Amino acid sequence: MSFLLRVVLPDKPGSLGAVATALGDAGADILGVDVVERADGQAIDDLTVELPAGRPPDVLITAAESIRGVQVESVRPYVGRLDTHRELELIDEIANNPEQGLHLLAEDMPRLFRAGWALIVVREGDRSYRLAESSAAPETRAGDLPWVPLSKAIVLEPHLHWVPDPWRDLDTELAAAPFGPVSAAQALVVGRPGGPAFRPSELARLSHLAGIVTTVLGG
């Protein structure tokens, strides 16, 4: 079974290699590494690993944290494939099929951000509703999202930003970015059940992608 392991480790030569060795000794096969963020002497990496059947994911945490200075931020099952060129491919698909642009964007966001689901929402008066959604997006009734429109990409905090309860199920971490024309109160929302939390670098990437797609669609 595949798992996505987010680790915080010292940003110095040999740290990732030591983690990889420890995971290998625990029986894990590393399928891919994605650099999420580097700052203040630390690196945050996502490791996609394969464990033999019957091996509990706890062994991944124990192995990684056996290396001095390493912390496991989250571990969760992962279904998907690594594709570092997917964002460019998605933009090209949307440019060639703008009528389906919103659907294409929403459907591909979970894979791009290793999340569970995505929505594109719009607010009109005191009512908000979805314009597009990924296949695993939670079902909700139309209601108000008072934090729309946004001026920048943000993490949606429970005590600051009201969202429907189903969006919060399974300890879902939420991020949102402004989307669409400046005159439109729209947002792109991504949900990551079970975490990990969205990092500033991921918010910047989310905002950048939303802006590019808005331009491609003529917003």
PyMOL CGO cylinders between C-alpha atoms (Angstrom):
from pymol import cmd
from pymol.cgo import CYLINDER

trace = [
    CYLINDER, 0.00, 0.00, 0.00, 1.20, 3.52, -0.80, 0.3, 1, 1, 1, 1, 1, 1,
    CYLINDER, 1.20, 3.52, -0.80, 1.46, 6.30, 1.75, 0.3, 1, 1, 1, 1, 1, 1,
    CYLINDER, 1.46, 6.30, 1.75, 2.27, 9.99, 1.60, 0.3, 1, 1, 1, 1, 1, 1,
    CYLINDER, 2.27, 9.99, 1.60, 4.70, 10.94, 4.34, 0.3, 1, 1, 1, 1, 1, 1,
    CYLINDER, 4.70, 10.94, 4.34, 5.37, 14.62, 5.04, 0.3, 1, 1, 1, 1, 1, 1,
    CYLINDER, 5.37, 14.62, 5.04, 8.60, 15.13, 6.93, 0.3, 1, 1, 1, 1, 1, 1,
    CYLINDER, 8.60, 15.13, 6.93, 10.33, 18.17, 8.38, 0.3, 1, 1, 1, 1, 1, 1,
    CYLINDER, 10.33, 18.17, 8.38, 14.10, 17.71, 8.38, 0.3, 1, 1, 1, 1, 1, 1,
    CYLINDER, 14.10, 17.71, 8.38, 17.29, 19.75, 8.66, 0.3, 1, 1, 1, 1, 1, 1,
    CYLINDER, 17.29, 19.75, 8.66, 18.10, 21.40, 5.34, 0.3, 1, 1, 1, 1, 1, 1,
    CYLINDER, 18.10, 21.40, 5.34, 21.61, 20.06, 5.04, 0.3, 1, 1, 1, 1, 1, 1,
    CYLINDER, 21.61, 20.06, 5.04, 23.39, 17.44, 2.94, 0.3, 1, 1, 1, 1, 1, 1,
    CYLINDER, 23.39, 17.44, 2.94, 22.71, 13.89, 3.97, 0.3, 1, 1, 1, 1, 1, 1,
    CYLINDER, 22.71, 13.89, 3.97, 19.46, 14.46, 5.88, 0.3, 1, 1, 1, 1, 1, 1,
    CYLINDER, 19.46, 14.46, 5.88, 17.14, 13.12, 3.21, 0.3, 1, 1, 1, 1, 1, 1,
    CYLINDER, 17.14, 13.12, 3.21, 19.51, 10.25, 2.46, 0.3, 1, 1, 1, 1, 1, 1,
    CYLINDER, 19.51, 10.25, 2.46, 19.52, 9.24, 6.12, 0.3, 1, 1, 1, 1, 1, 1,
    CYLINDER, 19.52, 9.24, 6.12, 15.72, 9.26, 6.17, 0.3, 1, 1, 1, 1, 1, 1,
    CYLINDER, 15.72, 9.26, 6.17, 15.60, 7.21, 2.98, 0.3, 1, 1, 1, 1, 1, 1,
    CYLINDER, 15.60, 7.21, 2.98, 17.97, 4.66, 4.47, 0.3, 1, 1, 1, 1, 1, 1,
    CYLINDER, 17.97, 4.66, 4.47, 15.92, 4.39, 7.66, 0.3, 1, 1, 1, 1, 1, 1,
    CYLINDER, 15.92, 4.39, 7.66, 12.72, 3.92, 5.70, 0.3, 1, 1, 1, 1, 1, 1,
    CYLINDER, 12.72, 3.92, 5.70, 14.37, 1.28, 3.53, 0.3, 1, 1, 1, 1, 1, 1,
    CYLINDER, 14.37, 1.28, 3.53, 15.53, -0.60, 6.60, 0.3, 1, 1, 1, 1, 1, 1,
    CYLINDER, 15.53, -0.60, 6.60, 11.90, -0.57, 7.80, 0.3, 1, 1, 1, 1, 1, 1,
    CYLINDER, 11.90, -0.57, 7.80, 10.80, -2.25, 4.57, 0.3, 1, 1, 1, 1, 1, 1,
    CYLINDER, 10.80, -2.25, 4.57, 9.50, 0.84, 2.77, 0.3, 1, 1, 1, 1, 1, 1,
    CYLINDER, 9.50, 0.84, 2.77, 10.16, 1.48, -0.92, 0.3, 1, 1, 1, 1, 1, 1,
    CYLINDER, 10.16, 1.48, -0.92, 10.40, 5.21, -1.79, 0.3, 1, 1, 1, 1, 1, 1,
    CYLINDER, 10.40, 5.21, -1.79, 8.50, 5.94, -5.00, 0.3, 1, 1, 1, 1, 1, 1,
    CYLINDER, 8.50, 5.94, -5.00, 9.03, 9.68, -5.16, 0.3, 1, 1, 1, 1, 1, 1,
    CYLINDER, 9.03, 9.68, -5.16, 10.11, 12.83, -3.35, 0.3, 1, 1, 1, 1, 1, 1,
    CYLINDER, 10.11, 12.83, -3.35, 8.52, 16.25, -3.69, 0.3, 1, 1, 1, 1, 1, 1,
    CYLINDER, 8.52, 16.25, -3.69, 10.08, 19.35, -2.13, 0.3, 1, 1, 1, 1, 1, 1,
    CYLINDER, 10.08, 19.35, -2.13, 7.27, 21.35, -0.52, 0.3, 1, 1, 1, 1, 1, 1,
    CYLINDER, 7.27, 21.35, -0.52, 9.20, 24.15, 1.16, 0.3, 1, 1, 1, 1, 1, 1,
    CYLINDER, 9.20, 24.15, 1.16, 12.65, 25.20, 2.35, 0.3, 1, 1, 1, 1, 1, 1,
    CYLINDER, 12.65, 25.20, 2.35, 13.15, 27.97, 4.91, 0.3, 1, 1, 1, 1, 1, 1,
    CYLINDER, 13.15, 27.97, 4.91, 14.92, 28.79, 8.17, 0.3, 1, 1, 1, 1, 1, 1,
    CYLINDER, 14.92, 28.79, 8.17, 17.29, 25.86, 7.93, 0.3, 1, 1, 1, 1, 1, 1,
    CYLINDER, 17.29, 25.86, 7.93, 14.52, 23.30, 7.50, 0.3, 1, 1, 1, 1, 1, 1,
    CYLINDER, 14.52, 23.30, 7.50, 13.14, 21.37, 4.55, 0.3, 1, 1, 1, 1, 1, 1,
    CYLINDER, 13.14, 21.37, 4.55, 9.61, 20.06, 4.22, 0.3, 1, 1, 1, 1, 1, 1,
    CYLINDER, 9.61, 20.06, 4.22, 9.38, 17.12, 1.84, 0.3, 1, 1, 1, 1, 1, 1,
    CYLINDER, 9.38, 17.12, 1.84, 6.58, 14.82, 0.76, 0.3, 1, 1, 1, 1, 1, 1,
    CYLINDER, 6.58, 14.82, 0.76, 7.74, 11.23, 0.37, 0.3, 1, 1, 1, 1, 1, 1,
    CYLINDER, 7.74, 11.23, 0.37, 5.58, 8.75, -1.50, 0.3, 1, 1, 1, 1, 1, 1,
    CYLINDER, 5.58, 8.75, -1.50, 6.40, 5.31, -0.14, 0.3, 1, 1, 1, 1, 1, 1,
    CYLINDER, 6.40, 5.31, -0.14, 5.20, 1.75, -0.62, 0.3, 1, 1, 1, 1, 1, 1,
    CYLINDER, 5.20, 1.75, -0.62, 4.84, -0.64, 2.31, 0.3, 1, 1, 1, 1, 1, 1,
    CYLINDER, 4.84, -0.64, 2.31, 4.46, -4.40, 2.02, 0.3, 1, 1, 1, 1, 1, 1,
    CYLINDER, 4.46, -4.40, 2.02, 1.01, -5.78, 2.84, 0.3, 1, 1, 1, 1, 1, 1,
    CYLINDER, 1.01, -5.78, 2.84, 0.48, -6.15, 6.56, 0.3, 1, 1, 1, 1, 1, 1,
    CYLINDER, 0.48, -6.15, 6.56, 3.02, -3.54, 7.59, 0.3, 1, 1, 1, 1, 1, 1,
    CYLINDER, 3.02, -3.54, 7.59, 1.38, -0.75, 9.65, 0.3, 1, 1, 1, 1, 1, 1,
    CYLINDER, 1.38, -0.75, 9.65, 2.09, 2.87, 8.66, 0.3, 1, 1, 1, 1, 1, 1,
    CYLINDER, 2.09, 2.87, 8.66, 3.38, 3.55, 12.17, 0.3, 1, 1, 1, 1, 1, 1,
    CYLINDER, 3.38, 3.55, 12.17, 6.68, 1.98, 11.14, 0.3, 1, 1, 1, 1, 1, 1,
    CYLINDER, 6.68, 1.98, 11.14, 7.20, 4.90, 8.76, 0.3, 1, 1, 1, 1, 1, 1,
    CYLINDER, 7.20, 4.90, 8.76, 6.95, 7.41, 11.59, 0.3, 1, 1, 1, 1, 1, 1,
    CYLINDER, 6.95, 7.41, 11.59, 9.25, 5.40, 13.84, 0.3, 1, 1, 1, 1, 1, 1,
    CYLINDER, 9.25, 5.40, 13.84, 11.84, 4.97, 11.10, 0.3, 1, 1, 1, 1, 1, 1,
    CYLINDER, 11.84, 4.97, 11.10, 11.87, 8.59, 9.92, 0.3, 1, 1, 1, 1, 1, 1,
    CYLINDER, 11.87, 8.59, 9.92, 11.98, 10.06, 13.42, 0.3, 1, 1, 1, 1, 1, 1,
    CYLINDER, 11.98, 10.06, 13.42, 14.87, 7.80, 14.36, 0.3, 1, 1, 1, 1, 1, 1,
    CYLINDER, 14.87, 7.80, 14.36, 17.00, 10.32, 12.47, 0.3, 1, 1, 1, 1, 1, 1,
    CYLINDER, 17.00, 10.32, 12.47, 18.05, 13.25, 14.63, 0.3, 1, 1, 1, 1, 1, 1,
    CYLINDER, 18.05, 13.25, 14.63, 16.17, 16.47, 13.86, 0.3, 1, 1, 1, 1, 1, 1,
    CYLINDER, 16.17, 16.47, 13.86, 13.46, 14.78, 11.75, 0.3, 1, 1, 1, 1, 1, 1,
    CYLINDER, 13.46, 14.78, 11.75, 9.77, 15.13, 12.51, 0.3, 1, 1, 1, 1, 1, 1,
    CYLINDER, 9.77, 15.13, 12.51, 6.86, 13.48, 10.72, 0.3, 1, 1, 1, 1, 1, 1,
    CYLINDER, 6.86, 13.48, 10.72, 4.11, 16.01, 10.15, 0.3, 1, 1, 1, 1, 1, 1,
    CYLINDER, 4.11, 16.01, 10.15, 1.60, 13.55, 8.71, 0.3, 1, 1, 1, 1, 1, 1,
    CYLINDER, 1.60, 13.55, 8.71, 1.21, 10.15, 7.11, 0.3, 1, 1, 1, 1, 1, 1,
    CYLINDER, 1.21, 10.15, 7.11, -1.81, 9.09, 5.08, 0.3, 1, 1, 1, 1, 1, 1,
    CYLINDER, -1.81, 9.09, 5.08, -2.78, 6.59, 2.38, 0.3, 1, 1, 1, 1, 1, 1,
    CYLINDER, -2.78, 6.59, 2.38, -2.01, 7.82, -1.10, 0.3, 1, 1, 1, 1, 1, 1,
    CYLINDER, -2.01, 7.82, -1.10, -3.59, 6.82, -4.38, 0.3, 1, 1, 1, 1, 1, 1,
    CYLINDER, -3.59, 6.82, -4.38, -2.22, 8.49, -7.47, 0.3, 1, 1, 1, 1, 1, 1,
    CYLINDER, -2.22, 8.49, -7.47, 0.90, 8.95, -9.48, 0.3, 1, 1, 1, 1, 1, 1,
    CYLINDER, 0.90, 8.95, -9.48, 3.69, 11.47, -9.42, 0.3, 1, 1, 1, 1, 1, 1,
    CYLINDER, 3.69, 11.47, -9.42, 3.78, 13.83, -12.40, 0.3, 1, 1, 1, 1, 1, 1,
    CYLINDER, 3.78, 13.83, -12.40, 5.80, 16.99, -12.09, 0.3, 1, 1, 1, 1, 1, 1,
    CYLINDER, 5.80, 16.99, -12.09, 4.64, 18.27, -15.49, 0.3, 1, 1, 1, 1, 1, 1,
    CYLINDER, 4.64, 18.27, -15.49, 0.93, 17.93, -14.78, 0.3, 1, 1, 1, 1, 1, 1,
    CYLINDER, 0.93, 17.93, -14.78, 0.31, 21.63, -14.12, 0.3, 1, 1, 1, 1, 1, 1,
    CYLINDER, 0.31, 21.63, -14.12, 1.59, 22.60, -17.57, 0.3, 1, 1, 1, 1, 1, 1,
    CYLINDER, 1.59, 22.60, -17.57, -0.44, 19.81, -19.13, 0.3, 1, 1, 1, 1, 1, 1,
    CYLINDER, -0.44, 19.81, -19.13, -3.57, 20.97, -17.30, 0.3, 1, 1, 1, 1, 1, 1,
    CYLINDER, -3.57, 20.97, -17.30, -3.15, 24.57, -18.47, 0.3, 1, 1, 1, 1, 1, 1,
    CYLINDER, -3.15, 24.57, -18.47, -2.73, 23.32, -22.03, 0.3, 1, 1, 1, 1, 1, 1,
    CYLINDER, -2.73, 23.32, -22.03, -5.87, 21.17, -21.74, 0.3, 1, 1, 1, 1, 1, 1,
    CYLINDER, -5.87, 21.17, -21.74, -7.88, 24.13, -20.45, 0.3, 1, 1, 1, 1, 1, 1,
    CYLINDER, -7.88, 24.13, -20.45, -6.58, 26.41, -23.21, 0.3, 1, 1, 1, 1, 1, 1,
    CYLINDER, -6.58, 26.41, -23.21, -7.68, 23.87, -25.82, 0.3, 1, 1, 1, 1, 1, 1,
    CYLINDER, -7.68, 23.87, -25.82, -11.06, 23.23, -24.20, 0.3, 1, 1, 1, 1, 1, 1,
    CYLINDER, -11.06, 23.23, -24.20, -12.10, 26.42, -22.36, 0.3, 1, 1, 1, 1, 1, 1,
    CYLINDER, -12.10, 26.42, -22.36, -15.77, 25.41, -22.22, 0.3, 1, 1, 1, 1, 1, 1,
    CYLINDER, -15.77, 25.41, -22.22, -14.76, 22.63, -19.84, 0.3, 1, 1, 1, 1, 1, 1,
    CYLINDER, -14.76, 22.63, -19.84, -12.07, 24.70, -18.13, 0.3, 1, 1, 1, 1, 1, 1,
    CYLINDER, -12.07, 24.70, -18.13, -13.69, 24.93, -14.70, 0.3, 1, 1, 1, 1, 1, 1,
    CYLINDER, -13.69, 24.93, -14.70, -14.45, 21.22, -14.62, 0.3, 1, 1, 1, 1, 1, 1,
    CYLINDER, -14.45, 21.22, -14.62, -10.93, 20.30, -15.74, 0.3, 1, 1, 1, 1, 1, 1,
    CYLINDER, -10.93, 20.30, -15.74, -9.39, 22.53, -13.08, 0.3, 1, 1, 1, 1, 1, 1,
    CYLINDER, -9.39, 22.53, -13.08, -11.56, 21.26, -10.23, 0.3, 1, 1, 1, 1, 1, 1,
    CYLINDER, -11.56, 21.26, -10.23, -11.07, 17.62, -11.19, 0.3, 1, 1, 1, 1, 1, 1,
    CYLINDER, -11.07, 17.62, -11.19, -7.28, 17.85, -11.36, 0.3, 1, 1, 1, 1, 1, 1,
    CYLINDER, -7.28, 17.85, -11.36, -6.62, 19.98, -8.27, 0.3, 1, 1, 1, 1, 1, 1,
    CYLINDER, -6.62, 19.98, -8.27, -6.68, 17.05, -5.80, 0.3, 1, 1, 1, 1, 1, 1,
    CYLINDER, -6.68, 17.05, -5.80, -3.88, 15.28, -7.67, 0.3, 1, 1, 1, 1, 1, 1,
    CYLINDER, -3.88, 15.28, -7.67, -1.82, 18.43, -8.13, 0.3, 1, 1, 1, 1, 1, 1,
    CYLINDER, -1.82, 18.43, -8.13, -1.99, 19.27, -4.42, 0.3, 1, 1, 1, 1, 1, 1,
    CYLINDER, -1.99, 19.27, -4.42, -2.24, 15.74, -3.05, 0.3, 1, 1, 1, 1, 1, 1,
    CYLINDER, -2.24, 15.74, -3.05, -5.64, 16.62, -1.64, 0.3, 1, 1, 1, 1, 1, 1,
    CYLINDER, -5.64, 16.62, -1.64, -9.01, 14.91, -1.39, 0.3, 1, 1, 1, 1, 1, 1,
    CYLINDER, -9.01, 14.91, -1.39, -11.25, 17.29, -3.28, 0.3, 1, 1, 1, 1, 1, 1,
    CYLINDER, -11.25, 17.29, -3.28, -11.66, 20.73, -4.82, 0.3, 1, 1, 1, 1, 1, 1,
    CYLINDER, -11.66, 20.73, -4.82, -14.46, 23.22, -5.51, 0.3, 1, 1, 1, 1, 1, 1,
    CYLINDER, -14.46, 23.22, -5.51, -14.86, 26.44, -7.42, 0.3, 1, 1, 1, 1, 1, 1,
    CYLINDER, -14.86, 26.44, -7.42, -17.41, 28.64, -5.64, 0.3, 1, 1, 1, 1, 1, 1,
    CYLINDER, -17.41, 28.64, -5.64, -19.08, 31.95, -6.35, 0.3, 1, 1, 1, 1, 1, 1,
    CYLINDER, -19.08, 31.95, -6.35, -20.87, 34.32, -4.00, 0.3, 1, 1, 1, 1, 1, 1,
    CYLINDER, -20.87, 34.32, -4.00, -23.87, 36.35, -5.09, 0.3, 1, 1, 1, 1, 1, 1,
    CYLINDER, -23.87, 36.35, -5.09, -25.36, 38.54, -2.39, 0.3, 1, 1, 1, 1, 1, 1,
    CYLINDER, -25.36, 38.54, -2.39, -25.81, 36.40, 0.71, 0.3, 1, 1, 1, 1, 1, 1,
    CYLINDER, -25.81, 36.40, 0.71, -25.80, 33.14, -1.21, 0.3, 1, 1, 1, 1, 1, 1,
    CYLINDER, -25.80, 33.14, -1.21, -22.84, 31.06, -2.36, 0.3, 1, 1, 1, 1, 1, 1,
    CYLINDER, -22.84, 31.06, -2.36, -22.83, 28.03, -4.62, 0.3, 1, 1, 1, 1, 1, 1,
    CYLINDER, -22.83, 28.03, -4.62, -20.39, 25.89, -6.58, 0.3, 1, 1, 1, 1, 1, 1,
    CYLINDER, -20.39, 25.89, -6.58, -19.51, 26.39, -10.23, 0.3, 1, 1, 1, 1, 1, 1,
    CYLINDER, -19.51, 26.39, -10.23, -17.46, 23.20, -10.51, 0.3, 1, 1, 1, 1, 1, 1,
    CYLINDER, -17.46, 23.20, -10.51, -16.33, 20.37, -8.26, 0.3, 1, 1, 1, 1, 1, 1,
    CYLINDER, -16.33, 20.37, -8.26, -14.09, 17.34, -8.23, 0.3, 1, 1, 1, 1, 1, 1,
    CYLINDER, -14.09, 17.34, -8.23, -15.55, 13.86, -8.04, 0.3, 1, 1, 1, 1, 1, 1,
    CYLINDER, -15.55, 13.86, -8.04, -14.96, 13.51, -4.27, 0.3, 1, 1, 1, 1, 1, 1,
    CYLINDER, -14.96, 13.51, -4.27, -16.24, 16.94, -3.22, 0.3, 1, 1, 1, 1, 1, 1,
    CYLINDER, -16.24, 16.94, -3.22, -18.61, 16.88, -0.22, 0.3, 1, 1, 1, 1, 1, 1,
    CYLINDER, -18.61, 16.88, -0.22, -22.30, 17.45, -0.80, 0.3, 1, 1, 1, 1, 1, 1,
    CYLINDER, -22.30, 17.45, -0.80, -23.65, 20.65, 0.76, 0.3, 1, 1, 1, 1, 1, 1,
    CYLINDER, -23.65, 20.65, 0.76, -26.63, 22.95, 0.46, 0.3, 1, 1, 1, 1, 1, 1,
    CYLINDER, -26.63, 22.95, 0.46, -26.20, 26.43, -0.93, 0.3, 1, 1, 1, 1, 1, 1,
    CYLINDER, -26.20, 26.43, -0.93, -25.33, 28.92, 1.78, 0.3, 1, 1, 1, 1, 1, 1,
    CYLINDER, -25.33, 28.92, 1.78, -23.21, 31.99, 2.37, 0.3, 1, 1, 1, 1, 1, 1,
    CYLINDER, -23.21, 31.99, 2.37, -19.42, 32.07, 2.38, 0.3, 1, 1, 1, 1, 1, 1,
    CYLINDER, -19.42, 32.07, 2.38, -18.77, 35.52, 3.87, 0.3, 1, 1, 1, 1, 1, 1,
    CYLINDER, -18.77, 35.52, 3.87, -15.00, 35.38, 3.27, 0.3, 1, 1, 1, 1, 1, 1,
    CYLINDER, -15.00, 35.38, 3.27, -15.54, 35.46, -0.49, 0.3, 1, 1, 1, 1, 1, 1,
    CYLINDER, -15.54, 35.46, -0.49, -14.14, 37.38, -2.37, 0.3, 1, 1, 1, 1, 1, 1,
    CYLINDER, -14.14, 37.38, -2.37, -10.52, 36.91, -1.38, 0.3, 1, 1, 1, 1, 1, 1,
    CYLINDER, -10.52, 36.91, -1.38, -7.58, 39.22, -1.95, 0.3, 1, 1, 1, 1, 1, 1,
    CYLINDER, -7.58, 39.22, -1.95, -5.01, 36.42, -1.66, 0.3, 1, 1, 1, 1, 1, 1,
    CYLINDER, -5.01, 36.42, -1.66, -4.69, 32.69, -1.07, 0.3, 1, 1, 1, 1, 1, 1,
    CYLINDER, -4.69, 32.69, -1.07, -5.35, 31.71, 2.54, 0.3, 1, 1, 1, 1, 1, 1,
    CYLINDER, -5.35, 31.71, 2.54, -5.73, 28.76, 4.88, 0.3, 1, 1, 1, 1, 1, 1,
    CYLINDER, -5.73, 28.76, 4.88, -9.37, 28.61, 6.00, 0.3, 1, 1, 1, 1, 1, 1,
    CYLINDER, -9.37, 28.61, 6.00, -9.35, 28.71, 9.79, 0.3, 1, 1, 1, 1, 1, 1,
    CYLINDER, -9.35, 28.71, 9.79, -12.38, 27.34, 11.73, 0.3, 1, 1, 1, 1, 1, 1,
    CYLINDER, -12.38, 27.34, 11.73, -12.55, 30.33, 14.09, 0.3, 1, 1, 1, 1, 1, 1,
    CYLINDER, -12.55, 30.33, 14.09, -12.30, 32.90, 11.28, 0.3, 1, 1, 1, 1, 1, 1,
    CYLINDER, -12.30, 32.90, 11.28, -13.93, 31.45, 8.17, 0.3, 1, 1, 1, 1, 1, 1,
    CYLINDER, -13.93, 31.45, 8.17, -17.32, 29.78, 8.24, 0.3, 1, 1, 1, 1, 1, 1,
    CYLINDER, -17.32, 29.78, 8.24, -17.71, 26.77, 5.93, 0.3, 1, 1, 1, 1, 1, 1,
    CYLINDER, -17.71, 26.77, 5.93, -20.32, 23.98, 5.77, 0.3, 1, 1, 1, 1, 1, 1,
    CYLINDER, -20.32, 23.98, 5.77, -19.72, 21.19, 8.28, 0.3, 1, 1, 1, 1, 1, 1,
    CYLINDER, -19.72, 21.19, 8.28, -19.08, 18.52, 5.59, 0.3, 1, 1, 1, 1, 1, 1,
    CYLINDER, -19.08, 18.52, 5.59, -16.05, 20.50, 4.46, 0.3, 1, 1, 1, 1, 1, 1,
    CYLINDER, -16.05, 20.50, 4.46, -14.54, 19.97, 7.91, 0.3, 1, 1, 1, 1, 1, 1,
    CYLINDER, -14.54, 19.97, 7.91, -15.22, 16.24, 8.18, 0.3, 1, 1, 1, 1, 1, 1,
    CYLINDER, -15.22, 16.24, 8.18, -12.23, 13.91, 8.68, 0.3, 1, 1, 1, 1, 1, 1,
    CYLINDER, -12.23, 13.91, 8.68, -10.10, 16.78, 10.07, 0.3, 1, 1, 1, 1, 1, 1,
    CYLINDER, -10.10, 16.78, 10.07, -9.90, 18.32, 6.63, 0.3, 1, 1, 1, 1, 1, 1,
    CYLINDER, -9.90, 18.32, 6.63, -7.37, 21.09, 6.07, 0.3, 1, 1, 1, 1, 1, 1,
    CYLINDER, -7.37, 21.09, 6.07, -8.71, 23.79, 3.75, 0.3, 1, 1, 1, 1, 1, 1,
    CYLINDER, -8.71, 23.79, 3.75, -7.05, 26.35, 1.50, 0.3, 1, 1, 1, 1, 1, 1,
    CYLINDER, -7.05, 26.35, 1.50, -8.65, 28.86, -0.87, 0.3, 1, 1, 1, 1, 1, 1,
    CYLINDER, -8.65, 28.86, -0.87, -7.47, 31.30, -3.50, 0.3, 1, 1, 1, 1, 1, 1,
    CYLINDER, -7.47, 31.30, -3.50, -9.16, 34.07, -5.47, 0.3, 1, 1, 1, 1, 1, 1,
    CYLINDER, -9.16, 34.07, -5.47, -10.28, 32.86, -8.86, 0.3, 1, 1, 1, 1, 1, 1,
    CYLINDER, -10.28, 32.86, -8.86, -11.86, 34.41, -11.92, 0.3, 1, 1, 1, 1, 1, 1,
    CYLINDER, -11.86, 34.41, -11.92, -12.30, 38.03, -12.98, 0.3, 1, 1, 1, 1, 1, 1,
    CYLINDER, -12.30, 38.03, -12.98, -11.61, 40.75, -10.41, 0.3, 1, 1, 1, 1, 1, 1,
    CYLINDER, -11.61, 40.75, -10.41, -15.28, 41.75, -10.57, 0.3, 1, 1, 1, 1, 1, 1,
    CYLINDER, -15.28, 41.75, -10.57, -16.44, 38.21, -9.71, 0.3, 1, 1, 1, 1, 1, 1,
    CYLINDER, -16.44, 38.21, -9.71, -16.65, 36.96, -6.12, 0.3, 1, 1, 1, 1, 1, 1,
    CYLINDER, -16.65, 36.96, -6.12, -15.19, 33.53, -6.84, 0.3, 1, 1, 1, 1, 1, 1,
    CYLINDER, -15.19, 33.53, -6.84, -12.73, 31.24, -5.08, 0.3, 1, 1, 1, 1, 1, 1,
    CYLINDER, -12.73, 31.24, -5.08, -10.91, 27.99, -5.68, 0.3, 1, 1, 1, 1, 1, 1,
    CYLINDER, -10.91, 27.99, -5.68, -11.10, 25.77, -2.57, 0.3, 1, 1, 1, 1, 1, 1,
    CYLINDER, -11.10, 25.77, -2.57, -9.01, 22.66, -1.92, 0.3, 1, 1, 1, 1, 1, 1,
    CYLINDER, -9.01, 22.66, -1.92, -9.69, 20.17, 0.89, 0.3, 1, 1, 1, 1, 1, 1,
    CYLINDER, -9.69, 20.17, 0.89, -7.09, 17.80, 2.30, 0.3, 1, 1, 1, 1, 1, 1,
    CYLINDER, -7.09, 17.80, 2.30, -8.78, 15.28, 4.66, 0.3, 1, 1, 1, 1, 1, 1,
    CYLINDER, -8.78, 15.28, 4.66, -6.48, 14.31, 7.52, 0.3, 1, 1, 1, 1, 1, 1,
    CYLINDER, -6.48, 14.31, 7.52, -3.93, 16.96, 6.61, 0.3, 1, 1, 1, 1, 1, 1,
    CYLINDER, -3.93, 16.96, 6.61, -1.18, 17.90, 6.41, 0.3, 1, 1, 1, 1, 1, 1,
    CYLINDER, -1.18, 17.90, 6.41, -1.71, 21.64, 6.74, 0.3, 1, 1, 1, 1, 1, 1,
    CYLINDER, -1.71, 21.64, 6.74, -1.14, 23.83, 3.72, 0.3, 1, 1, 1, 1, 1, 1,
    CYLINDER, -1.14, 23.83, 3.72, 2.27, 25.51, 3.74, 0.3, 1, 1, 1, 1, 1, 1,
    CYLINDER, 2.27, 25.51, 3.74, 2.93, 29.10, 2.54, 0.3, 1, 1, 1, 1, 1, 1,
    CYLINDER, 2.93, 29.10, 2.54, 4.70, 27.73, -0.54, 0.3, 1, 1, 1, 1, 1, 1,
    CYLINDER, 4.70, 27.73, -0.54, 1.59, 25.69, -1.39, 0.3, 1, 1, 1, 1, 1, 1,
    CYLINDER, 1.59, 25.69, -1.39, -0.62, 28.75, -0.99, 0.3, 1, 1, 1, 1, 1, 1,
    CYLINDER, -0.62, 28.75, -0.99, 1.64, 30.66, -3.37, 0.3, 1, 1, 1, 1, 1, 1,
    CYLINDER, 1.64, 30.66, -3.37, 1.46, 27.82, -5.87, 0.3, 1, 1, 1, 1, 1, 1,
    CYLINDER, 1.46, 27.82, -5.87, -2.33, 27.64, -5.53, 0.3, 1, 1, 1, 1, 1, 1,
    CYLINDER, -2.33, 27.64, -5.53, -2.66, 31.39, -6.11, 0.3, 1, 1, 1, 1, 1, 1,
    CYLINDER, -2.66, 31.39, -6.11, -0.30, 31.27, -9.09, 0.3, 1, 1, 1, 1, 1, 1,
    CYLINDER, -0.30, 31.27, -9.09, -2.19, 28.43, -10.77, 0.3, 1, 1, 1, 1, 1, 1,
    CYLINDER, -2.19, 28.43, -10.77, -5.58, 30.06, -10.16, 0.3, 1, 1, 1, 1, 1, 1,
    CYLINDER, -5.58, 30.06, -10.16, -4.29, 33.29, -11.70, 0.3, 1, 1, 1, 1, 1, 1,
    CYLINDER, -4.29, 33.29, -11.70, -2.90, 31.55, -14.78, 0.3, 1, 1, 1, 1, 1, 1,
    CYLINDER, -2.90, 31.55, -14.78, -6.13, 29.65, -15.41, 0.3, 1, 1, 1, 1, 1, 1,
    CYLINDER, -6.13, 29.65, -15.41, -8.15, 32.84, -14.94, 0.3, 1, 1, 1, 1, 1, 1,
    CYLINDER, -8.15, 32.84, -14.94, -6.03, 34.50, -17.65, 0.3, 1, 1, 1, 1, 1, 1,
    CYLINDER, -6.03, 34.50, -17.65, -6.32, 31.49, -19.96, 0.3, 1, 1, 1, 1, 1, 1,
    CYLINDER, -6.32, 31.49, -19.96, -10.10, 31.57, -19.60, 0.3, 1, 1, 1, 1, 1, 1,
    CYLINDER, -10.10, 31.57, -19.60, -10.18, 35.28, -20.40, 0.3, 1, 1, 1, 1, 1, 1,
    CYLINDER, -10.18, 35.28, -20.40, -10.91, 36.53, -16.87, 0.3, 1, 1, 1, 1, 1, 1,
]
cmd.load_cgo(trace, "trace")
